[in-house]
Amino acid sequence: MKFNKKILAALAVGTFLTFGGNFAMKAVDFLSNEKNVDADRIGILGICGWGGFALNAAAQDTRIKATVTSTMYDMSRNIANGYFDNDKDADTIQRERMDARKKNFCSTHD
């Protein structure tokens, strides 16, 4: 299978910046409509902190048929829970998130 390197480079560099949180779904939408792409064989690669984003994208979008990651940690989990969440149960994490939302809301609406 032959790929257009310009298309792949544009997707690799610009998708997250352009599409935000739905970057993978938008990339799959785009690739699925390309004549030289087999829509049933689309995969995603996540390196370093992007490994968690790749896993989450594949979990949300069933059109992604293969996922490869090389990462030490899940960056999306880190953003949501912080670095030191191993000892916390789900209720503690939820409470901390709600407290942070209240704090952020109050500080922006004073």
C-alpha positions in Angstrom: 0.0 0.0 0.0 1.4 3.4 -1.0 0.7 6.4 1.3 1.0 10.1 0.5 3.7 11.3 2.8 2.4 14.8 2.8 -1.0 13.7 4.0 0.5 11.5 6.8 2.8 14.3 7.9 0.0 16.8 8.1 -2.1 14.4 10.1 0.8 13.6 12.5 1.7 17.3 13.1 -1.6 19.1 12.9 -4.5 16.9 14.0 -4.3 17.5 17.7 -3.8 21.2 17.3 -6.5 21.5 14.7 -9.2 19.2 16.1 -8.6 19.2 19.8 -9.9 16.3 21.8 -11.5 14.6 18.8 -8.3 14.6 16.7 -8.2 10.8 16.2 -11.9 10.6 15.1 -11.4 13.5 12.7 -8.2 11.8 11.3 -10.1 8.5 10.8 -12.9 10.4 9.1 -10.4 11.9 6.7 -8.4 8.7 6.1 -11.6 6.7 5.5 -12.5 8.9 2.6 -9.1 8.7 0.9 -9.0 6.5 -2.2 -5.7 4.8 -1.4 -6.6 3.9 2.2 -8.4 0.7 3.3 -10.9 2.0 5.8 -11.0 -1.4 7.5 -7.2 -1.3 8.2 -6.7 2.0 10.0 -4.5 2.0 13.1 -3.1 4.5 15.6 0.4 5.0 17.1 1.0 6.7 20.4 4.5 7.4 21.6 5.4 8.7 25.0 2.6 10.6 26.6 0.5 10.2 23.5 0.2 6.5 24.2 -2.7 7.1 26.5 -4.4 9.3 23.9 -4.0 6.5 21.4 -5.5 3.9 23.7 -8.5 6.2 24.6 -9.1 7.0 20.9 -9.1 3.3 20.0 -11.5 2.6 22.8 -13.9 5.3 21.6 -13.7 4.7 17.9 -14.2 1.2 16.7 -13.0 2.1 13.2 -9.5 2.0 14.6 -8.5 -1.6 14.2 -4.9 -1.6 15.6 -3.2 0.3 18.4 0.5 0.5 19.1 1.9 2.4 22.1 5.4 3.0 23.5 4.9 4.9 26.7 5.8 5.0 30.4 2.5 6.4 31.5 -0.9 7.4 30.4 -0.8 11.2 29.8 -4.6 11.5 29.7 -4.9 9.8 33.1 -2.1 12.0 34.5 -4.0 15.2 33.3 -7.2 13.9 34.9 -5.9 12.5 38.1 -2.4 13.9 38.7 0.9 12.0 39.0 0.3 10.4 42.4 -3.1 8.6 42.1 -2.0 5.0 42.7 -3.1 5.1 46.3 -6.5 6.8 45.6 -9.8 5.0 45.2 -12.4 6.1 42.6 -14.4 8.1 45.2 -11.3 10.1 46.3 -10.4 10.9 42.7 -14.0 12.0 41.9 -14.2 14.2 45.0 -10.8 15.9 44.1 -12.1 16.5 40.6 -15.3 18.1 41.9 -13.4 20.2 44.4 -11.0 21.4 41.6 -14.0 22.3 39.4 -15.7 24.2 42.2 -12.4 26.1 42.9 -11.9 26.9 39.2 -15.5 28.0 38.8 -15.5 30.2 41.9 -12.2 31.8 40.9 -13.5 32.8 37.5 -16.9 34.0 38.6 -16.0 36.3 41.5 
